[in-house]
Amino acid sequence: MRVKTGIIRRKRHKRVLKAAKGFRGASGDAFKQAKQATRRAMAFATRDRKVNKRRMRQLWITRINSAARMNGVSYSVLMNGLV
């Protein structure tokens, strides 16, 4: 017996198209392109969360180093002194 996937397919399509809302061109309208674009966007989002943490850490180190040097101590000496 043949089973149609109407409701399930519509639900899946709606979920993907909702995630692709605001994408340019067919990436926001057509399911196939939206699926590819959202998968790519999610991959970039995962990667960029790590990159953001890396950048923030770099910024903190720069600021701490600058403040430490104003007090006549280098960053490495300050960090070793905390232990």
N, C-alpha and C positions, 0 to 999 in steps of 0.2 A: 504494500500500500504506500502510495506517495504522500509524503508529508511536506507541506509548504512551510517556509520559514518566515512568513510575513511579519508576525509580531516581533519575533526575536531579531530578525534582520533590521527592521525599522528602529528598534530600540538601540541596536549596536550602531547603526548609521547616525542616529540622532546624537548619541554620546560622542562620537568622533567629530561630527560637524559642530557640536557645541564647543568642544575643545579647540576647534580650528576657527572659531569666530574671530573676525578681525584680520585674518590672514589675507594677503593680497591675491587677486586673481582667482583662478580655479581652485587654489589651495584652500579657500574658505567655503567653496560651493560644492565642488565635485567630491564624492566620497573617496575615490581612489587617491586623488592628489591630497585630499585632507588627511587621509590615513598616513600617507608617507610624510607629510609635513609635520603632523603632530608627533609621530615617532621620532623624527629628526629633532624637533623642538624639545622633546622630553630628554633626549640624549644630551643636547646642549645644556639644558637646565641642570641635569645631574652633574655634568662636567664643571659648569660654571659656579655651582655652589662651592665646590672644592677650590676653584680659582679665586673666588671671592674671599674665602678664609685665608688663602695664601697671601693675597694682597693686603688684607687687614693686618695680618701678622707682620708683614714687611713694613707697613706704615707705623705700627706700634713700636717696632724695634728702632726705626728711624727717629721717632719722637723721643723715646727713652734715651737713645744714644745722644741726641742733641741736648736734652736736659742734663744728662750726666756730664757731658763735656763742659757745660756751663758751670758746673760745680767742680771741675778739675779732675774728673774720673772718666776713664773710657768705659764703653758698654760692657766689654768682656770682664773687666775688673769689677764692675758693679755686680754683674750676674754671679761671678765667682764669690763675691762677698756676701751674697744672699744665702748661699748654701750653708 
